[in-house]
Amino acid sequence: MDRILIRGGAPLRGTIPIAGSKNAGLPLMAASLLTEEPLVLGNLPHLADIVSMANLLAQHGVSLGMEAETGNGRGELGRGHTLTLQAGRIASTEAPYDLVRKMRASVLVLGPLLARCGIARVSLPGGCAIGARPVDLHLKALEQMGADITIAGGYVEATVPGQLRGAEITFPFVSVGATENILMAATLADGESVLINTAREPEIVDLARCLTAMGADIEGAGTDRIVVRGKRSLHGASHQVIADRIETGTYVMAAAITGGDVTLTHSSLALLPGLSKVLGKAGIALTESEAGIRVQGRRLGERPTLSGVDVMTEPFPGFPTDLQAQMMALMCIADGAAMITETIFENRFMHVPELCRLGANITVHGASALIRGVPKLTGAPVMATDLRASVSLVLAGLAAEGETTINRVYHLDRGYERLEAKLSACGATIERLGS
């Protein structure tokens, strides 16, 4: 099993290209099931989760062709890949456990399969162990649209006579996955669907833009009320995946935790309003221009200087839960104390013991963690527990004195493309070691 070795202490300086969004790319890939014509997705990152979704779609009968995008001729690597997906004939309406268990986003094939084929059998999903993330919201909404759903043997078994029906659906709480699944299903439903208390994340807007290009009739994406007027069929389209706001925020904090000066290209601060506000209070200068997002950390002699700030995770446009672990790593070396409260997932502090191994001073009280800043972190062997927790250990290792070895880094490969190469290009001493 691979490990990552980091020798910390050097400020990052340089340019980092931001990849396309994994969290946008996965539902976009699932949307290919809604039409028999080709869907072409550009700026798609090459990640383990993307490969897992491609393998799942292939067993449904989707043909796939991927082409790497070339660099710009000035030393910058290609931004991603172009993937062509065509579900001319659905070969199977079952999403088996062996494929679905690797990634929770696999449940996103449920809505499209049911809408197009009238039947679907999808294993209950797996993925990171950061909370329950139940699929109840997806299932209850589909039942309101006329589906008959049972759960047996670890599988969701869904059928609908004829066509899904448009319905008014109020989600009891905001869920990105449920919004995506029902939005896709509603595009082929009979009549109008009104989705209330929907997620407003940029990934939802990106999915709606792609579905609209495929012929769907959608209003309100990006608000808490989306109206979808169903169509008999959708057609093919070409779509560019938006920038990954979580990768953007991660590298913003990598620059900040090292007191560096880094420019992030192909992204926008508009994707991260919650983060921009918080980091401004912490003393990190963020500016945006045609060249990209410039992150300027502060240093006092050899030490980065930051101010402790309190953070509460919230749905967009609030502070993203997927940046909570990275923010905690940043606050470990801040002046004063910071309180981080997690409101989205109930089991998302598994990185705390590992950060403490590096010298952090963190106390957990239920859904909140109190971080008292320390003068320095010290390198040590640590263990990654999930995707975002693993990258928080990378950030801490970049700031720590000495060597940090991160084990179980396969989590990183689910969400960060060429992480070692991007950090090395900015002066980090980081390498991947084989088992």
VMD Tcl script that draws the C-alpha trace (Angstrom):
set ca {
  {0.00 0.00 0.00}
  {1.44 3.38 -1.03}
  {2.56 6.05 1.43}
  {3.39 9.72 1.03}
  {6.53 11.19 2.57}
  {6.70 14.94 3.24}
  {9.60 17.00 4.55}
  {7.86 20.13 5.75}
  {8.75 23.73 6.45}
  {9.11 25.23 2.97}
  {6.71 27.98 1.83}
  {4.88 27.10 -1.39}
  {5.56 29.45 -4.29}
  {4.36 29.05 -7.85}
  {1.29 28.16 -9.88}
  {-1.16 25.27 -9.47}
  {-3.73 24.41 -12.17}
  {-7.11 23.41 -10.71}
  {-8.78 20.34 -12.19}
  {-12.40 19.83 -13.12}
  {-14.78 19.03 -10.29}
  {-15.12 15.42 -9.18}
  {-18.37 16.19 -7.39}
  {-19.78 17.75 -10.56}
  {-18.37 15.10 -12.88}
  {-19.98 12.10 -11.17}
  {-23.65 13.17 -11.59}
  {-22.86 14.43 -15.09}
  {-21.61 10.97 -16.01}
  {-24.78 9.42 -14.56}
  {-26.83 11.80 -16.72}
  {-25.59 9.91 -19.80}
  {-28.15 7.21 -18.90}
  {-30.96 9.65 -19.75}
  {-30.34 9.59 -23.51}
  {-29.31 7.14 -26.20}
  {-27.19 9.84 -27.86}
  {-23.56 10.71 -26.97}
  {-22.79 12.97 -24.03}
  {-19.33 14.56 -24.24}
  {-17.83 15.84 -20.98}
  {-14.68 17.97 -21.09}
  {-12.33 18.99 -18.24}
  {-13.07 15.76 -16.38}
  {-10.45 14.83 -13.76}
  {-8.80 11.42 -13.90}
  {-9.51 10.10 -10.41}
  {-10.36 6.80 -8.76}
  {-13.98 7.87 -8.20}
  {-14.35 8.83 -11.87}
  {-12.97 5.42 -12.88}
  {-15.38 3.71 -10.47}
  {-18.35 5.54 -12.01}
  {-17.10 4.72 -15.53}
  {-16.89 1.02 -14.61}
  {-20.42 1.13 -13.19}
  {-21.83 2.83 -16.29}
  {-20.00 0.38 -18.56}
  {-21.81 -2.57 -16.98}
  {-25.11 -0.72 -17.60}
  {-24.17 -0.76 -21.28}
  {-22.69 2.72 -21.67}
  {-19.85 2.90 -24.18}
  {-17.01 5.16 -23.10}
  {-14.15 6.84 -24.91}
  {-11.62 9.00 -23.06}
  {-9.07 11.38 -24.51}
  {-6.47 13.28 -22.48}
  {-6.47 17.04 -22.96}
  {-3.10 18.43 -23.99}
  {-1.08 21.06 -22.15}
  {-0.71 24.68 -23.16}
  {2.82 24.38 -24.53}
  {4.24 26.46 -21.66}
  {4.97 23.63 -19.27}
  {1.46 23.31 -17.82}
  {-0.03 19.85 -17.95}
  {-3.36 19.21 -19.60}
  {-6.28 20.20 -17.38}
  {-8.16 16.94 -17.60}
  {-9.80 14.52 -19.96}
  {-12.66 14.51 -22.43}
  {-15.00 11.58 -21.94}
  {-17.64 10.53 -24.44}
  {-20.46 8.42 -23.02}
  {-23.22 6.80 -25.04}
  {-26.01 4.74 -23.51}
  {-27.52 3.61 -26.80}
  {-29.03 0.54 -25.16}
  {-29.27 -0.13 -21.45}
  {-27.79 -3.61 -21.07}
  {-28.50 -3.91 -17.33}
  {-30.61 -1.98 -14.86}
  {-28.75 -3.43 -11.87}
  {-25.94 -1.61 -10.09}
  {-24.13 -4.44 -8.26}
  {-22.65 -4.26 -4.79}
  {-19.07 -4.93 -5.92}
  {-19.09 -1.67 -7.91}
  {-21.38 0.50 -5.78}
  {-19.64 -0.25 -2.46}
  {-16.58 1.74 -3.57}
  {-18.39 5.06 -3.85}
  {-21.56 6.59 -2.43}
  {-22.18 8.63 -5.59}
  {-23.06 5.37 -7.37}
  {-26.64 5.81 -6.11}
  {-26.97 8.60 -8.67}
  {-27.73 6.03 -11.37}
  {-31.03 5.20 -9.62}
  {-33.03 8.19 -10.83}
  {-31.84 8.09 -14.46}
  {-32.35 4.30 -14.77}
  {-35.83 4.47 -13.30}
  {-36.81 7.45 -15.46}
  {-35.60 5.89 -18.70}
  {-36.25 2.17 -18.15}
  {-38.97 2.08 -15.50}
  {-36.94 -0.34 -13.40}
  {-33.72 -0.26 -11.38}
  {-31.99 -2.46 -8.82}
  {-29.20 -0.55 -7.08}
  {-27.06 -1.71 -4.19}
  {-27.10 0.47 -1.12}
  {-23.98 2.63 -1.47}
  {-20.61 2.60 0.27}
  {-17.75 5.12 0.30}
  {-16.09 7.16 3.05}
  {-17.16 6.29 6.59}
  {-17.94 9.88 7.60}
  {-21.60 9.54 8.43}
  {-24.84 7.84 7.54}
  {-25.74 9.93 4.46}
  {-29.00 7.93 4.07}
  {-30.69 7.48 0.71}
  {-34.16 7.84 2.27}
  {-34.63 11.26 0.70}
  {-33.97 9.87 -2.77}
  {-36.39 6.98 -2.28}
  {-39.26 8.97 -0.76}
  {-39.05 11.53 -3.56}
  {-39.15 8.81 -6.23}
  {-42.15 7.26 -4.49}
  {-43.92 10.62 -4.73}
  {-43.24 10.43 -8.48}
  {-45.03 7.08 -8.71}
  {-42.24 4.57 -8.11}
  {-42.78 1.36 -6.16}
  {-39.68 0.83 -3.99}
  {-38.58 -1.98 -1.71}
  {-35.27 -2.73 -0.01}
  {-34.20 -6.36 0.04}
  {-30.85 -8.07 0.41}
  {-28.97 -4.78 0.56}
  {-30.50 -3.56 -2.71}
  {-32.99 -0.82 -3.60}
  {-35.49 -2.37 -5.99}
  {-37.57 0.22 -7.84}
  {-40.19 -0.05 -10.57}
  {-42.68 2.34 -12.11}
  {-45.54 1.44 -14.46}
  {-45.10 3.52 -17.59}
  {-43.47 6.86 -16.78}
  {-42.52 8.71 -13.62}
  {-45.01 11.47 -12.79}
  {-44.19 15.07 -12.03}
  {-44.75 15.96 -8.38}
  {-44.18 18.66 -5.79}
  {-41.39 17.38 -3.54}
  {-40.19 19.12 -0.41}
  {-36.90 17.77 0.93}
  {-36.90 17.73 4.76}
  {-33.30 18.91 4.75}
  {-30.86 20.05 2.10}
  {-29.16 17.17 0.28}
  {-26.90 17.57 -2.74}
  {-27.20 13.91 -3.78}
  {-30.98 13.78 -3.46}
  {-31.33 17.04 -5.41}
  {-29.14 15.65 -8.20}
  {-30.90 12.28 -8.38}
  {-34.43 13.70 -8.44}
  {-33.47 16.52 -10.80}
  {-32.24 13.96 -13.33}
  {-35.30 11.73 -12.87}
  {-37.68 14.67 -13.28}
  {-36.31 15.55 -16.74}
  {-38.06 12.44 -18.18}
  {-41.14 12.51 -15.92}
  {-44.66 13.11 -17.17}
  {-45.57 16.67 -16.25}
  {-44.05 19.33 -14.02}
  {-41.97 18.66 -10.94}
  {-41.41 21.31 -8.28}
  {-38.44 20.55 -6.01}
  {-38.41 22.58 -2.77}
  {-35.55 23.04 -0.29}
  {-33.05 21.95 -2.90}
  {-29.28 22.22 -2.64}
  {-27.77 25.34 -4.20}
  {-24.20 24.14 -4.73}
  {-22.37 25.06 -7.96}
  {-22.38 21.35 -8.87}
  {-26.21 21.47 -9.00}
  {-26.08 24.46 -11.33}
  {-23.53 22.69 -13.52}
  {-25.71 19.58 -13.76}
  {-28.73 21.69 -14.67}
  {-26.74 23.47 -17.38}
  {-25.74 20.14 -18.90}
  {-29.27 18.73 -18.70}
  {-30.61 21.90 -20.34}
  {-28.08 21.44 -23.16}
  {-29.51 17.91 -23.52}
  {-32.99 19.36 -24.02}
  {-34.35 19.45 -20.46}
  {-36.62 22.29 -19.29}
  {-35.29 23.46 -15.91}
  {-35.72 26.70 -13.95}
  {-34.31 27.78 -10.61}
  {-31.07 25.81 -10.33}
  {-28.89 27.56 -7.78}
  {-31.92 28.49 -5.65}
  {-33.87 26.44 -3.13}
  {-36.75 25.87 -5.58}
  {-36.26 24.10 -8.92}
  {-39.00 23.57 -11.48}
  {-38.58 20.80 -14.08}
  {-40.98 20.24 -16.96}
  {-40.49 16.67 -18.09}
  {-39.75 15.66 -21.67}
  {-40.36 12.41 -23.53}
  {-36.67 12.17 -24.37}
  {-33.36 14.02 -24.15}
  {-30.59 14.26 -26.73}
  {-26.81 14.33 -26.69}
  {-24.71 17.36 -25.80}
  {-21.18 18.62 -25.08}
  {-20.38 20.14 -21.69}
  {-17.33 21.47 -19.84}
  {-17.14 20.45 -16.19}
  {-16.70 23.33 -13.74}
  {-13.55 23.77 -11.66}
  {-13.22 21.76 -8.46}
  {-13.98 24.19 -5.64}
  {-12.78 21.71 -2.99}
  {-9.42 21.27 -4.71}
  {-9.29 25.05 -5.03}
  {-9.91 25.53 -1.31}
  {-7.42 22.81 -0.40}
  {-4.58 24.47 -2.29}
  {-5.58 27.89 -0.98}
  {-5.01 26.51 2.51}
  {-1.82 24.72 1.46}
  {-0.39 28.12 0.51}
  {-1.70 29.67 3.71}
  {-0.40 27.00 6.10}
  {3.12 27.35 4.67}
  {3.06 31.15 4.50}
  {3.52 30.90 0.74}
  {2.52 32.80 -2.38}
  {0.63 30.67 -4.90}
  {-1.56 31.40 -7.93}
  {-4.37 28.95 -8.70}
  {-5.49 28.89 -12.34}
  {-8.76 27.78 -13.99}
  {-10.90 28.43 -10.92}
  {-12.81 31.28 -9.25}
  {-13.44 32.62 -5.76}
  {-17.14 32.79 -6.69}
  {-17.21 29.02 -6.08}
  {-16.12 29.52 -2.45}
  {-17.83 32.52 -0.84}
  {-17.84 30.89 2.61}
  {-14.11 30.14 2.53}
  {-13.10 33.58 1.22}
  {-14.80 35.32 4.14}
  {-13.26 33.04 6.78}
  {-9.70 33.20 5.42}
  {-9.86 36.98 5.19}
  {-10.47 37.03 8.96}
  {-7.52 34.65 9.43}
  {-5.20 37.10 7.69}
  {-4.84 35.38 4.32}
  {-4.84 37.70 1.31}
  {-6.90 36.38 -1.62}
  {-7.03 38.31 -4.87}
  {-8.46 37.32 -8.23}
  {-7.38 38.43 -11.69}
  {-7.19 37.05 -15.22}
  {-4.09 35.12 -14.11}
  {-6.08 33.27 -11.43}
  {-6.53 33.32 -7.66}
  {-3.46 34.59 -5.81}
  {-3.01 33.37 -2.23}
  {-0.53 35.29 -0.08}
  {0.21 33.91 3.35}
  {1.93 35.87 6.12}
  {5.23 34.93 7.73}
  {7.09 36.17 10.79}
  {10.66 35.10 10.20}
  {10.51 31.37 9.50}
  {7.00 30.90 10.86}
  {3.67 31.35 9.03}
  {1.33 33.65 10.98}
  {-2.44 33.16 11.11}
  {-5.28 34.30 13.32}
  {-7.65 31.76 14.83}
  {-11.21 31.99 13.48}
  {-14.38 30.07 14.29}
  {-16.06 28.07 11.52}
  {-19.39 26.28 11.15}
  {-19.99 24.06 8.14}
  {-23.16 24.83 6.20}
  {-24.73 24.10 2.82}
  {-23.68 26.43 0.01}
  {-23.01 29.36 0.14}
  {-21.74 28.61 3.64}
  {-18.44 27.00 4.58}
  {-18.18 23.57 2.86}
  {-18.02 20.44 4.97}
  {-15.50 19.07 2.45}
  {-13.04 21.77 3.59}
  {-13.55 21.32 7.32}
  {-10.59 18.96 7.86}
  {-8.27 21.23 5.85}
  {-9.39 24.26 7.85}
  {-8.70 22.39 11.07}
  {-5.14 21.67 9.93}
  {-4.71 25.37 9.16}
  {-5.98 26.42 12.58}
  {-3.51 24.07 14.30}
  {-0.74 26.67 13.90}
  {-2.88 29.81 14.21}
  {-2.44 32.40 16.95}
  {-5.09 31.87 19.61}
  {-7.96 29.41 19.50}
  {-10.57 28.40 16.93}
  {-13.84 26.49 17.21}
  {-14.92 24.34 14.26}
  {-18.49 23.01 14.30}
  {-19.58 20.27 11.89}
  {-23.31 20.40 11.06}
  {-23.45 18.23 7.92}
  {-21.95 14.84 8.86}
  {-21.87 13.36 12.34}
  {-18.61 11.39 12.09}
  {-16.21 13.78 10.43}
  {-13.54 14.37 13.06}
  {-11.57 11.17 12.48}
  {-8.53 13.24 11.45}
  {-8.26 14.79 14.94}
  {-6.16 11.99 16.58}
  {-3.79 12.01 13.60}
  {-3.33 15.79 13.71}
  {-2.62 15.45 17.42}
  {0.17 12.98 16.59}
  {1.83 15.88 14.76}
  {1.59 18.05 17.88}
  {-1.80 19.72 17.42}
  {-3.85 20.70 20.48}
  {-7.46 19.75 19.68}
  {-10.35 18.88 21.99}
  {-13.60 17.51 20.59}
  {-16.94 18.34 22.25}
  {-19.73 16.56 20.37}
  {-20.11 18.26 16.98}
  {-17.47 20.91 17.76}
  {-13.70 20.85 17.97}
  {-11.67 23.42 19.90}
  {-8.26 23.99 18.33}
  {-5.65 25.86 20.36}
  {-2.87 26.98 18.06}
  {0.63 25.70 18.71}
  {3.96 27.32 17.70}
  {4.85 24.41 15.45}
  {3.89 20.93 14.28}
  {6.40 18.08 14.21}
  {6.53 15.33 11.62}
  {5.35 11.81 12.51}
  {3.77 8.73 10.90}
  {0.00 9.22 10.48}
  {-2.92 7.29 8.99}
  {-5.50 8.62 6.51}
  {-9.11 7.71 7.33}
  {-11.08 9.29 4.48}
  {-10.63 11.54 1.45}
  {-10.67 15.00 3.05}
  {-9.03 13.84 6.28}
  {-6.13 12.48 4.25}
  {-5.44 15.78 2.54}
  {-5.62 17.62 5.88}
  {-2.66 15.48 6.96}
  {-0.82 16.51 3.80}
  {-1.37 20.18 4.70}
  {-0.19 19.61 8.25}
  {2.85 17.73 6.95}
  {3.74 20.66 4.68}
  {3.89 22.92 7.73}
  {5.51 20.47 10.17}
  {9.19 20.32 11.03}
  {10.84 17.09 9.93}
  {9.34 14.14 8.09}
  {5.68 13.13 7.97}
  {4.66 9.79 6.50}
  {0.99 9.41 5.53}
  {-0.32 5.88 5.21}
  {-3.43 4.61 3.35}
  {-3.19 7.37 0.75}
  {-5.49 5.55 -1.66}
  {-8.14 7.86 -0.22}
  {-6.31 10.79 -1.83}
  {-6.52 9.20 -5.26}
  {-10.32 9.39 -5.07}
  {-10.30 13.19 -5.12}
  {-6.93 14.76 -5.95}
  {-5.28 14.42 -9.33}
  {-1.45 14.64 -9.44}
  {-1.30 16.07 -5.92}
  {2.39 15.32 -5.42}
  {3.33 16.83 -8.79}
  {1.34 20.01 -8.17}
  {2.87 20.57 -4.74}
  {6.39 19.66 -5.86}
  {6.16 22.26 -8.64}
  {5.68 24.89 -5.91}
  {8.67 23.83 -3.83}
  {7.25 21.15 -1.54}
  {9.40 18.13 -0.74}
  {6.86 15.37 -1.21}
  {7.05 11.91 -2.75}
  {4.99 8.76 -3.02}
  {6.55 5.58 -1.72}
  {5.47 2.13 -2.85}
  {4.49 -0.56 -0.39}
}
mol new
graphics top color blue
foreach p $ca { graphics top sphere $p radius 0.5 }
foreach p [lrange $ca 0 end-1] q [lrange $ca 1 end] { graphics top cylinder $p $q radius 0.2 }
display resetview
